[in-house]
């Protein structure tokens, strides 16, 4: 852990050599120990090299979480090939754009994505079916023979590890390029949270989400076992956690909410837990308090961005009076506040609120092929040190804990997934009935937040609200769909023409 850099694929090899029979991965139907995982990674890497992929090239994976998904991801890393993990809930058009943007040479998929991969396949990309379904060539048929060995690749920290897409319904999805060095930084902090060879991590969030990956990779890098649930189910989660004596997990706040509200929660033995993690969405203080009271083990909240640039950590079990905050800057993270003009605010001014910016060893290289978007996301201090802008407004208290007040970019976080109103607005503007539109996020007991649209109809148009809502949701990805749509005579705007979304939120609350 003290080394400047070690490739995660090399650590899996190390565990395979020293403890080959220790469990590494399992889902509902398959399981691999470290010997089998290492051998499968070799076959994947050798197959990619056979097909002409070199270090720095990319593949895409659009599938439900599974042992084979994880093995292909890790095998690609061994070959120095970057992975673009994509959501099966994307629209066909956005999925095709992301695959093209990543320059993915091969698409790995399964039946869960069968309805959306058509345009990508029409573009000529080779598709391999992880589950043996009809979406492509079967994985077994594609793989090199058992015992195949790839040509050695000395992975470098600056090489792209993965490309995670934060947007996908507009014509310009943003691919966040994370390097091997960034993932190594996540592994290095793993020892602090007691990841070890006897760790059993239960993950019910998808492998295409950075939320999942920040726990998935440290578990395997430090020799533990990962249990994958392709779809979250509260009772199923509790039963599996008790049966497998789970020690670690990552859940988004809405999942904690559903688990704590389940009538069978207190009947399950969860005493094996060491740490529970959360990120990706506002985690209300009352819910944190309930988790601390009824669920054994530490509770850790991470605040940060997929783009990286610094993390705040709230060790809730150690700071029960700070549950309204997102914690303090993590070791190695430099978190600061800037005003509207980009000037740094005084570090010890507890009255100063500003946009949160951060620097750390775990930062994205940039947005793939979008240097202008990358520059927009960056802020540099007086010494030239590079920070990533979060778009969030916050304030530090006297103890150095950060409280968040608002999201400047009006991003909606629903069920732990980021939804950009501009993406939804762009889809709605494609309908002939829409003259103007604004989308906001409103509180939802089920999802944390959910999107609602306000639409100004074109003069003389007679389209019904329900009809337009159905049309829009048919165009959107599953995680983006609108909960409500309201017609409005005119959008409220400021003197400079900015839509006053606060007023729209107030209308929903009436």
FIRO-954944 format. One line per field, with one value per residue (C-alpha): x, y, z; residue number from 1; residue in one letter. Coordinates in steps of 0.05 Angstrom, whole numbers, always signed. Layout:
xx = X; ...;
yy = Y; ...;
zz = Z; ...;
n = NUM; ...;
res = A; ...;
END
This chain:
xx = +0; +59; +81; +68; +28; +7; -40; -103; -99; -30; -58; -111; -53; -17; -78; -86; -14; -18; -91; -118; -180; -205; -272; -267; -333; -403; -472; -537; -513; -436; -376; -301; -243; -180; -147; -207; -215; -141; -145; -208; -176; -117; -165; -202; -136; -109; -174; -172; -100; -118; -172; -121; -135; -75; -62; -103; -158; -228; -285; -356; -398; -473; -503; -530; -478; -451; -388; -374; -383; -332; -283; -285; -274; -214; -187; -189; -149; -96; -87; -84; -151; -199; -271; -333; -387; -454; -525; -574; -628; -600; -639; -615; -591; -552; -520; -497; -468; -430; -401; -378; -350; -309; -283; -302; -278; -322; -388; -402; -475; -532; -607; -620; -595; -624; -675; -625; -563; -592; -564; -496; -496; -519; -456; -415; -388; -374; -421; -405; -461; -439; -500; -503; -565; -579; -550; -484; -430; -428; -373; -347; -341; -305; -255; -186; -176; -167; -95; -85; -34; -35; +28; +53; +31; +63; +4; +20; -17; -35; -67; -143; -176; -248; -293; -356; -411; -448; -497; -526; -590; -561; -516; -455; -449; -392; -344; -305; -236; -207; -136; -106; -72; -140; -165; -101; -114; -182; -147; -96; -149; -181; -139; -169; -238; -213; -216; -177; -177; -237; -279; -346; -375; -447; -462; -531; -515; -494; -423; -431; -435; -374; -413; -403; -332; -303; -318; -314; -241; -212; -247; -213; -147; -141; -163; -236; -298; -352; -424; -463; -538; -561; -623; -636; -690; -695; -715; -668; -611; -624; -628; -564; -527; -545; -531; -463; -440; -428; -377; -380; -431; -444; -516; -547; -592; -657; -635; -620; -689; -722; -682; -695; -769; -775; -816; -766; -704; -696; -707; -642; -574; -528; -475; -421; -419; -356; -371; -429; -417; -461; -453; -486; -546; -567; -567; -614; -590; -651; -639; -566; -586; -633; -579; -531; -582; -606; -551; -484; -418; -391; -427; -386; -413; -369; -381; -347; -356; -344; -295; -255; -220; -225; -270; -303; -316; -365; -351; -421; -410; -354; -388; -462; -470; -448; -499; -525; -457; -419; -357; -286; -237; -206; -132; -98; -158; -154; -225; -237; -293; -296; -344; -382; -322; -276; -240; -220; -258; -221; -210; -230; -290; -349; -397; -372; -412; -386; -377; -339; -275; -227; -159; -131; -91; -156; -177; -204; -157; -213; -278; -265; -254; -285; -228; -275; -320; -257; -234; -303; -296; -228; -206; -134; -108; -56; +0; -30; -55; -112; -180; -246; -308; -368; -423; -446; -452; -428; -398; -347; -361; -310; -290; -278; -341; -375; -449; -481; -537; -553; -530; -513; -523; -593; -573; -626; -604; -656; -644; -570; -564; -548; -601; -587; -649; -619; -619; -693; -709; -673; -717; -781; -761; -761; -837; -876; -922; -866; -849; -810; -793; -758; -745; -735; -723; -774; -770; -792; -799; -784; -725; -699; -714; -753; -758; -819; -828; -861; -880; -904; -945; -942; -1001; -1061; -1033; -1082; -1035; -1056; -1009; -1014; -999; -937; -913; -919; -883; -825; -816; -814; -753; -717; -675; -707; -672; -690; -765; -810; -857; -902; -912; -950; -970; -955; -970; -900; -837; -815; -750; -701; -685; -629; -673; -652; -709; -725; -729; -739; -808; -826; -807; -852; -910; -902; -902; -967;
yy = +0; +47; +40; +98; +53; -20; -44; -75; -134; -150; -153; -203; -245; -240; -266; -323; -344; -342; -360; -391; -423; -361; -337; -275; -264; -291; -276; -316; -369; -366; -362; -356; -365; -324; -379; -383; -308; -298; -351; -321; -252; -281; -311; -244; -205; -256; -254; -178; -179; -233; -186; -130; -88; -53; -15; +49; +20; +13; -37; -24; -65; -56; -109; -126; -139; -209; -250; -251; -175; -165; -215; -182; -113; -139; -178; -116; -78; -132; -119; -44; -35; +17; -1; +42; +13; +35; +32; -18; +34; +82; +98; +62; +128; +151; +83; +83; +153; +134; +71; +113; +168; +117; +86; +19; -39; -93; -89; -140; -145; -190; -199; -139; -93; -130; -75; -18; -46; -50; +16; +0; -68; -36; +6; -57; -66; -138; -158; -213; -241; -249; -292; -336; -298; -280; -210; -232; -285; -327; -310; -382; -381; -315; -331; -358; -431; -447; -435; -378; -326; -254; -216; -180; -107; -59; -15; +58; +102; +154; +104; +106; +56; +69; +120; +134; +173; +225; +243; +206; +235; +297; +296; +307; +255; +270; +213; +219; +189; +160; +135; +74; +121; +147; +77; +60; +120; +88; +22; +56; +83; +14; -9; +47; +15; -55; -87; -152; -224; -240; -182; -200; -141; -141; -95; -83; -19; -30; -39; +18; +67; +97; +90; +15; +15; +55; -6; -62; -52; -42; -106; -148; -111; -129; -201; -200; -229; -189; -212; -182; -170; -151; -117; -89; -121; -102; -170; -208; -161; -174; -249; -252; -206; -250; -316; -294; -256; -193; -144; -85; -54; +8; +33; +98; +135; +111; +39; +53; +83; +21; -26; +11; +15; -59; -95; -153; -109; -119; -194; -204; -213; -160; -163; -183; -114; -72; -14; +11; +65; +115; +167; +196; +231; +273; +229; +261; +266; +230; +170; +167; +168; +110; +69; +83; +62; -3; -29; -53; -28; +39; +85; +124; +177; +198; +265; +276; +271; +217; +268; +263; +324; +310; +275; +293; +236; +233; +178; +182; +132; +176; +243; +234; +310; +323; +281; +344; +350; +309; +307; +331; +330; +261; +250; +276; +318; +393; +421; +496; +545; +598; +655; +670; +704; +645; +679; +633; +646; +649; +579; +592; +637; +597; +648; +641; +598; +584; +532; +471; +454; +398; +369; +300; +243; +215; +262; +250; +261; +300; +292; +247; +288; +350; +396; +456; +418; +397; +469; +489; +437; +461; +515; +534; +568; +623; +572; +537; +477; +442; +432; +403; +446; +409; +459; +450; +506; +493; +521; +495; +498; +513; +440; +434; +396; +414; +428; +430; +479; +474; +446; +503; +460; +438; +366; +316; +254; +199; +131; +148; +166; +234; +264; +329; +372; +399; +328; +319; +389; +374; +313; +351; +407; +355; +351; +397; +417; +447; +520; +524; +477; +471; +408; +409; +357; +348; +305; +233; +182; +126; +156; +213; +261; +254; +299; +342; +382; +449; +460; +521; +496; +526; +570; +531; +463; +415; +359; +332; +330; +255; +244; +288; +256; +186; +209; +239; +179; +133; +174; +176; +124; +86; +125; +192; +186; +243; +234; +291; +341; +407; +458; +530; +595; +624; +603; +649; +684; +733; +800; +769; +713; +657; +609; +615; +541; +557; +585; +523; +480; +523; +510; +435; +443; +482;
zz = +0; +9; -63; -111; -157; -166; -220; -192; -242; -214; -143; -166; -194; -127; -89; -140; -126; -50; -35; -99; -67; -31; -58; -102; -138; -135; -162; -159; -209; -213; -167; -178; -130; -142; -183; -230; -233; -251; -305; -335; -334; -373; -425; -433; -440; -490; -530; -534; -558; -609; -636; -645; -583; -553; -489; -491; -534; -505; -498; -475; -427; -425; -380; -312; -257; -258; -246; -321; -326; -270; -300; -369; -337; -298; -357; -401; -348; -350; -424; -412; -446; -418; -402; -416; -370; -398; -370; -400; -384; -436; -498; -562; -593; -531; -522; -594; -585; -522; -554; -614; -569; -530; -594; -564; -606; -575; -538; -482; -466; -442; -447; -401; -457; -516; -532; -534; -569; -639; -666; -638; -672; -736; -733; -742; -671; -650; -594; -543; -499; -427; -411; -473; -499; -571; -566; -594; -599; -536; -486; -485; -561; -560; -506; -521; -499; -426; -405; -455; -433; -456; -475; -413; -407; -357; -338; -325; -274; -327; -374; -378; -331; -349; -383; -344; -379; -338; -392; -450; -480; -513; -574; -530; -474; -426; -417; -352; -362; -298; -296; -263; -214; -191; -177; -140; -94; -77; -61; -16; +29; +34; +93; +135; +126; +144; +76; +82; +57; +101; +74; +44; +5; -18; -77; -104; -143; -216; -240; -290; -232; -199; -134; -139; -166; -108; -63; -115; -133; -63; -40; -94; -92; -18; -27; -5; -37; -75; -78; -135; -135; -206; -178; -109; -67; +6; +34; -12; +9; +83; +74; +33; +82; +141; +105; +77; +139; +99; +127; +77; +31; -11; -15; -39; +11; -20; -9; +64; +69; +40; +83; +148; +132; +116; +170; +172; +182; +257; +251; +211; +243; +213; +268; +218; +187; +197; +150; +109; +57; +21; -33; -95; -64; -4; +59; +109; +182; +210; +165; +184; +257; +247; +211; +268; +320; +288; +242; +271; +244; +222; +174; +124; +77; +18; -16; -83; -157; -209; -239; -174; -147; -73; -25; +41; +89; +146; +196; +223; +279; +306; +297; +314; +322; +251; +214; +177; +143; +91; +135; +131; +73; +66; +75; +12; -9; -13; -10; -18; -32; -87; -101; -165; -196; -181; -122; -65; +0; +67; +92; +164; +151; +178; +149; +78; +30; -39; -94; -71; -110; -96; -111; -96; -125; -152; -208; -277; -335; -368; -407; -466; -529; -497; -477; -470; -421; -384; -377; -352; -297; -274; -226; -212; -149; -147; -152; -212; -173; -209; -176; -201; -193; -163; -177; -105; -55; +16; +80; +129; +203; +257; +261; +186; +169; +104; +99; +30; +14; -60; -127; -173; -235; -213; -223; -200; -162; -167; -136; -133; -207; -235; -280; -317; -329; -394; -423; -408; -433; -499; -510; -496; -543; -598; -594; -639; -582; -539; -543; -478; -421; -355; -313; -238; -185; -129; -66; -73; -17; -65; -105; -62; -119; -183; -246; -261; -326; -337; -410; -448; -507; -576; -593; -616; -597; -564; -541; -473; -413; -407; -480; -478; -414; -445; -508; -469; -424; -484; -509; -442; -406; -349; -295; -327; -335; -313; -254; -275; -331; -323; -375; -356; -391; -382; -347; -291; -309; -279; -310; -350; -376; -328; -311; -236; -219; -146; -163; -201; -141; -98; -146; -137; -62; -60;
n = 1; 2; 3; 4; 5; 6; 7; 8; 9; 10; 11; 12; 13; 14; 15; 16; 17; 18; 19; 20; 21; 22; 23; 24; 25; 26; 27; 28; 29; 30; 31; 32; 33; 34; 35; 36; 37; 38; 39; 40; 41; 42; 43; 44; 45; 46; 47; 48; 49; 50; 51; 52; 53; 54; 55; 56; 57; 58; 59; 60; 61; 62; 63; 64; 65; 66; 67; 68; 69; 70; 71; 72; 73; 74; 75; 76; 77; 78; 79; 80; 81; 82; 83; 84; 85; 86; 87; 88; 89; 90; 91; 92; 93; 94; 95; 96; 97; 98; 99; 100; 101; 102; 103; 104; 105; 106; 107; 108; 109; 110; 111; 112; 113; 114; 115; 116; 117; 118; 119; 120; 121; 122; 123; 124; 125; 126; 127; 128; 129; 130; 131; 132; 133; 134; 135; 136; 137; 138; 139; 140; 141; 142; 143; 144; 145; 146; 147; 148; 149; 150; 151; 152; 153; 154; 155; 156; 157; 158; 159; 160; 161; 162; 163; 164; 165; 166; 167; 168; 169; 170; 171; 172; 173; 174; 175; 176; 177; 178; 179; 180; 181; 182; 183; 184; 185; 186; 187; 188; 189; 190; 191; 192; 193; 194; 195; 196; 197; 198; 199; 200; 201; 202; 203; 204; 205; 206; 207; 208; 209; 210; 211; 212; 213; 214; 215; 216; 217; 218; 219; 220; 221; 222; 223; 224; 225; 226; 227; 228; 229; 230; 231; 232; 233; 234; 235; 236; 237; 238; 239; 240; 241; 242; 243; 244; 245; 246; 247; 248; 249; 250; 251; 252; 253; 254; 255; 256; 257; 258; 259; 260; 261; 262; 263; 264; 265; 266; 267; 268; 269; 270; 271; 272; 273; 274; 275; 276; 277; 278; 279; 280; 281; 282; 283; 284; 285; 286; 287; 288; 289; 290; 291; 292; 293; 294; 295; 296; 297; 298; 299; 300; 301; 302; 303; 304; 305; 306; 307; 308; 309; 310; 311; 312; 313; 314; 315; 316; 317; 318; 319; 320; 321; 322; 323; 324; 325; 326; 327; 328; 329; 330; 331; 332; 333; 334; 335; 336; 337; 338; 339; 340; 341; 342; 343; 344; 345; 346; 347; 348; 349; 350; 351; 352; 353; 354; 355; 356; 357; 358; 359; 360; 361; 362; 363; 364; 365; 366; 367; 368; 369; 370; 371; 372; 373; 374; 375; 376; 377; 378; 379; 380; 381; 382; 383; 384; 385; 386; 387; 388; 389; 390; 391; 392; 393; 394; 395; 396; 397; 398; 399; 400; 401; 402; 403; 404; 405; 406; 407; 408; 409; 410; 411; 412; 413; 414; 415; 416; 417; 418; 419; 420; 421; 422; 423; 424; 425; 426; 427; 428; 429; 430; 431; 432; 433; 434; 435; 436; 437; 438; 439; 440; 441; 442; 443; 444; 445; 446; 447; 448; 449; 450; 451; 452; 453; 454; 455; 456; 457; 458; 459; 460; 461; 462; 463; 464; 465; 466; 467; 468; 469; 470; 471; 472; 473; 474; 475; 476; 477; 478; 479; 480; 481; 482; 483; 484; 485; 486; 487; 488; 489; 490; 491; 492; 493; 494; 495; 496; 497; 498; 499; 500; 501; 502; 503; 504; 505; 506; 507; 508; 509; 510;
res = X; X; X; X; X; X; X; X; X; X; X; X; X; X; X; X; X; X; X; X; X; X; X; X; X; X; X; X; X; X; X; X; X; X; X; X; X; X; X; X; X; X; X; X; X; X; X; X; X; X; X; X; X; X; X; X; X; X; X; X; X; X; X; X; X; X; X; X; X; X; X; X; X; X; X; X; X; X; X; X; X; X; X; X; X; X; X; X; X; X; X; X; X; X; X; X; X; X; X; X; X; X; X; X; X; X; X; X; X; X; X; X; X; X; X; X; X; X; X; X; X; X; X; X; X; X; X; X; X; X; X; X; X; X; X; X; X; X; X; X; X; X; X; X; X; X; X; X; X; X; X; X; X; X; X; X; X; X; X; X; X; X; X; X; X; X; X; X; X; X; X; X; X; X; X; X; X; X; X; X; X; X; X; X; X; X; X; X; X; X; X; X; X; X; X; X; X; X; X; X; X; X; X; X; X; X; X; X; X; X; X; X; X; X; X; X; X; X; X; X; X; X; X; X; X; X; X; X; X; X; X; X; X; X; X; X; X; X; X; X; X; X; X; X; X; X; X; X; X; X; X; X; X; X; X; X; X; X; X; X; X; X; X; X; X; X; X; X; X; X; X; X; X; X; X; X; X; X; X; X; X; X; X; X; X; X; X; X; X; X; X; X; X; X; X; X; X; X; X; X; X; X; X; X; X; X; X; X; X; X; X; X; X; X; X; X; X; X; X; X; X; X; X; X; X; X; X; X; X; X; X; X; X; X; X; X; X; X; X; X; X; X; X; X; X; X; X; X; X; X; X; X; X; X; X; X; X; X; X; X; X; X; X; X; X; X; X; X; X; X; X; X; X; X; X; X; X; X; X; X; X; X; X; X; X; X; X; X; X; X; X; X; X; X; X; X; X; X; X; X; X; X; X; X; X; X; X; X; X; X; X; X; X; X; X; X; X; X; X; X; X; X; X; X; X; X; X; X; X; X; X; X; X; X; X; X; X; X; X; X; X; X; X; X; X; X; X; X; X; X; X; X; X; X; X; X; X; X; X; X; X; X; X; X; X; X; X; X; X; X; X; X; X; X; X; X; X; X; X; X; X; X; X; X; X; X; X; X; X; X; X; X; X; X; X; X; X; X; X; X; X; X; X; X; X; X; X; X; X; X;
END
